[in-house]
Amino acid sequence: MRVKYPLAVVVIGGGVYLYSQHDHPDDNPVSDTVQRIEMGADSVGAKLDEIGAALDRGQIEVSGAEDSVGELQGSLDERTDLIDDSKERFDRIEEILNDIADRNGINGTRADDQRTAE
């Protein structure tokens, strides 16, 4: 049995579960498999090592990983653009505040040493 669909490690209420979908050799429909992992740290680590070894041997195919990475990269790019836009706006606000400070001076004293109403 080869896993052909994404594998997930899910933590629910203190339990760790492995979820996968796979095809049956007799061409039956795809079925879901959920396997609970015992919560001991050693057994969780051993199960993750087992999964890694199965991936290395090619016994597990993880499909859709490239799509997920692409979606994450697209989302990251959007957030980076929003951060850049926000920084530009903050820089513009800072320029405006500096212009106001230059015109009004500090504590009501204008830049040309004329007193302003306080």
Residue pairs with C-beta under 8 A, 6 or more apart in sequence:
1 22
1 23
1 24
1 25
2 22
2 23
2 59
2 60
2 61
3 20
3 21
3 22
3 59
3 60
3 61
3 62
4 21
4 22
4 23
4 30
4 61
4 63
5 20
5 21
5 22
5 30
5 63
5 64
6 20
6 21
6 62
6 63
6 64
6 65
7 18
7 19
7 20
7 51
7 60
7 62
8 18
8 19
8 20
9 16
9 17
9 18
9 19
9 48
10 16
10 17
10 18
10 19
11 17
14 39
15 36
15 37
15 39
16 36
16 37
16 39
16 44
17 34
17 35
17 36
17 37
18 33
18 34
18 35
18 37
18 47
18 51
19 32
19 33
19 34
20 32
20 33
20 60
21 30
21 31
21 32
21 33
22 30
22 31
22 33
23 30
24 31
37 43
37 44
37 47
38 44
51 60
54 60
55 62
102 111
103 110
103 111
104 110
104 111
104 116
105 111
105 116
107 118
108 115
108 116
108 117
108 118
109 115
109 116
110 116
